[in-house]
Amino acid sequence: MSDLRTIIAQAIRGADRSMFNEDYGKQADAVIQTLRKAGYELLPVRPSPGLIEHVNENLPIGRLRPSELVSTLYSLILQSARRFDK
């Protein structure tokens, strides 16, 4: 996680151009965008009912090896999470 810490610190430093009246919303946006560009996604600890329903409807049907199921499920959640992040 030290790489994640460095990414966040760089994003905040890059967004903070003033000594006073900092725009923390702008800083938060910069952190989120920088994390996404680096391949990270922020997700709530508990998925919304809409996300659960969407993943359930779009998870491939059939026999998958456990590793394939986990990988497919993980990817589907990440790809869909922003739609249901409300």
N, C-alpha and C positions, 0 to 999 in steps of 0.2 A: 504494500500500500504506500510505500514511500514515493513511488512514481506518481500516484494519484495526488498526494500532498503537494508535490512539486508543480503539477499541472494546475491545481487550484491556486497556489501562491502566485504563479506566473500570470494567471488570468486576472486576479485581483490587482496585482501590480500594474498590469497593462491597462486596466479600466480606470484606475484611480489617478486622475490627472490634476486634481486640485487638493489644496490643503484644507479647505473648509467646504461645508455643504456637500459632502460626498453623496453621490447618487448610488445608494446601495442596491437599488433595483437593477441599475445598469451593471453593477459589479456582479450581482447574482446571475444576470443574463449572460455575462461574459464567461462566468464559470461554467454554466450549463452548456453553452455553445462549444467551449474549449473541450469539455469532457466528451461531448458527442463527436467532435472531430477526432478525438483520440481513441474513439471506439467504445466509450462507456455510455451507459444509460442509467438514469436515476429512476428507481421504481419505488412505489410505496411498499411497506412491509406486508400489508394485506391487499390483495387484488380487489378491485371493484367488482360488483356483481356483473356489470357489463363486460368486463374483461374475461371473467370466468366463462360466461356464456359464449363469447366470441371464440375463445380458444377451444372450448368444448365442441363448438360447431365446425371448427376448421382443422382440428387435429385429424390427421389421416387415419382412416379406419383400416384395420387389418393387424396382422401380427408383426410387431416390430421387436427387434432385439432390445433389451433394456437400455443399452447405450444409445441406440437410435431413437428410442422413445424420449429419453431425457434430452438429447440434443435437439430433436424436433420440437418438443414442448418448450424448451428454453428459447429457441429462436423465434417461435411463434409468439410467445409472451413478449419478448423484447420488441419485435416488429409491431405489435399491436398496442403496447402499453400507452403510448402517447395519445391515442384516440380516446382512451377511457380514463385518462388522468384528470378527473374532475371531482 
